[in-house]
Amino acid sequence: MKKYAWCFFLVLVLALVHLFIVTSSVGLKYNAASLKIKYGKLYAESRRLNYFVAKKENLSRIDSMAVSKLGMVYPEKIDYIVIGTKETE
């Protein structure tokens, strides 16, 4: 009878260890799936924000806004002043 009790106890312990491992594995898979979904959302948001940054940094857009909203114009004549070159010393 003692022999059967030890075998039953051993099988019970092994079953509990197996159950713990399986439930831990399922929990980790659930967390991994959740993290993949969060990563996908963050990646999409990053791409969307990069698009807006690229749109704001577009030089032709900046130029047209400077002319239309701020009234800026290109100068007709540019005068240069050269200061301190080696040729003049």
KAGIRA-V972618 format. One record per residue. N is the residue number from 1. RES is the residue in one letter. PSI is psi in whole degrees, -180 to 180 (none if undefined). OMEGA is omega as a letter, one per 40 degrees, with the letter a starting at -180 (999 if undefined). D_FIRST is the distance of its C-alpha to the first C-alpha in Angstrom with 1 decimal. Layout:
((N:RES:PSI:OMEGA:D_FIRST) (N:RES:PSI:OMEGA:D_FIRST))
This chain:
((1:M:-38:i:0.0) (2:K:-38:a:3.8) (3:K:-41:i:5.4) (4:Y:-35:i:5.3) (5:A:-43:i:6.3) (6:W:-41:i:8.9) (7:C:-43:i:10.0) (8:F:-44:i:10.6) (9:F:-43:i:12.4) (10:L:-44:i:14.3) (11:V:-40:i:15.4) (12:L:-45:i:16.4) (13:V:-44:i:18.4) (14:L:-38:i:20.0) (15:A:-41:i:21.0) (16:L:-39:i:22.6) (17:V:-43:i:24.4) (18:H:-44:i:25.6) (19:L:-42:i:26.8) (20:F:-43:a:28.6) (21:I:-43:a:30.3) (22:V:-45:i:31.4) (23:T:-36:i:32.8) (24:S:-41:i:34.6) (25:S:-44:i:36.1) (26:V:-42:i:37.3) (27:G:-42:i:38.9) (28:L:-39:i:40.6) (29:K:-39:i:42.0) (30:Y:-44:i:43.3) (31:N:-39:i:45.0) (32:A:-42:i:46.5) (33:A:-41:i:47.9) (34:S:-42:i:49.3) (35:L:-35:i:50.9) (36:K:-39:i:52.4) (37:I:-44:i:54.0) (38:K:-41:i:55.4) (39:Y:-43:i:56.7) (40:G:-42:i:58.5) (41:K:-44:i:60.1) (42:L:-38:i:61.2) (43:Y:-42:i:62.6) (44:A:-41:i:64.6) (45:E:-39:i:65.9) (46:S:-44:i:66.9) (47:R:-40:i:68.8) (48:R:-43:i:70.5) (49:L:-37:i:71.6) (50:N:-36:i:72.8) (51:Y:-45:i:74.9) (52:F:-38:i:76.5) (53:V:-45:i:77.2) (54:A:-37:i:78.8) (55:K:-40:a:80.8) (56:K:-28:a:82.1) (57:E:4:a:83.0) (58:N:120:a:84.9) (59:L:-37:i:88.4) (60:S:-35:i:90.4) (61:R:-43:i:88.9) (62:I:-42:i:89.6) (63:D:-47:a:93.2) (64:S:-36:i:93.8) (65:M:-37:i:92.5) (66:A:-39:a:94.6) (67:V:-47:a:97.7) (68:S:-46:a:97.1) (69:K:-35:a:95.5) (70:L:-8:i:96.9) (71:G:23:a:100.3) (72:M:146:i:99.9) (73:V:159:i:102.1) (74:Y:143:i:102.5) (75:P:147:i:105.5) (76:E:-37:a:108.6) (77:K:137:i:109.6) (78:I:125:i:107.5) (79:D:129:i:109.1) (80:Y:141:i:107.4) (81:I:120:a:108.1) (82:V:127:a:107.2) (83:I:128:i:106.6) (84:G:51:i:106.4) (85:T:163:a:106.2) (86:K:-26:a:107.1) (87:E:-33:a:110.1) (88:T:-14:a:111.8) (89:E:none:999:111.4))
